[in-house]
Amino acid sequence: MKRKLLDYVRCPSCSGAILLESVARFENAEIVEGQLACDGCERTFPITRGIPRFAAPEKLGQDKAATAENFGWQWQHFSHSDDLYADQFLGWIAPVRPEFFRGKVVLEGGCGKGRHTQLAAGWAAREVIGFDLSDAVEIAFGATRNLENAHIVQADIYHLPFARIFDYAFSVGVLHHLPDPQDGFRSLAAKVKDGGHLSAWVYGAENNQWITRGINPLREKFSSRIDRRALLHLSKLPTALLYAATKLVYGPLNRSDAGSSLARHLFYNDYLNAISTFGWREQHTIVFDHLVAPTSHYIRREEFEKWWHDLQAKDVMIGWHNRNSWRGFGRIQN
């Protein structure tokens, strides 16, 4: 943990100032082991392996604990990087572009292995704070610890340990895995200062009936409950089918002038074409991700629009992403 993180954190219980109570180990400008304390209610929070811990998933209920455990394992296993991540990320947060990050204090809601934290820091954000409830914070910290403007925190999105100080907050692929996605959305928005901006990307209910009716029952009753190593191997079969389809059919057809008109009529074309450039490991990650989640919500556009309306957000832009998910961007007015 870098000392300057203290400027942004607050007690998740009483919103009191957080003080550095003790340092047991300091290494390369990072507090590796130590303890934080609230100046108000006197709660204490450990710093372990460089990460301030404001939440322990096993103490937050079975559903959240299971989700954190499964995704934590996933991101520790699929810890690879990919040159295509930047374009993928920009697709999820459009219309935001890299220059938008310059000079801003940014909050990432659910950082996973830290790939978007790295990108935002590299795009000249003043500071980027990524938080996650799961053990993926270990991978995220390792990926970002050498970046002076990047910070990783373990925290629960429903009880965030931050001041209302952020110029921009975003959440990609996280809210729909929460017990109550809209509550998570509101909690994240509550940390954006007046006039700041918010982005969110969620699974859409539209065009995903084949998942909600076919894949979801399998995931809920079987795949999210079995041993994760067993699922890792079982998921290679659907990955092989996906890989063959994207590499032999969807990718080539969409890149061909003659084939693009035909491709538009193929099942799930926008999405399968979008991931056709990824290699085996990333496509395996995508399949595993869909099968391991204990909770997944698929959200209709009108419901997503209501989230922003309830916030009284301004200049809201909501649109399709690959015709199977919704991305939103708006200005927060407190």
Disulfide bonds with the S-S distance in Angstrom:
none
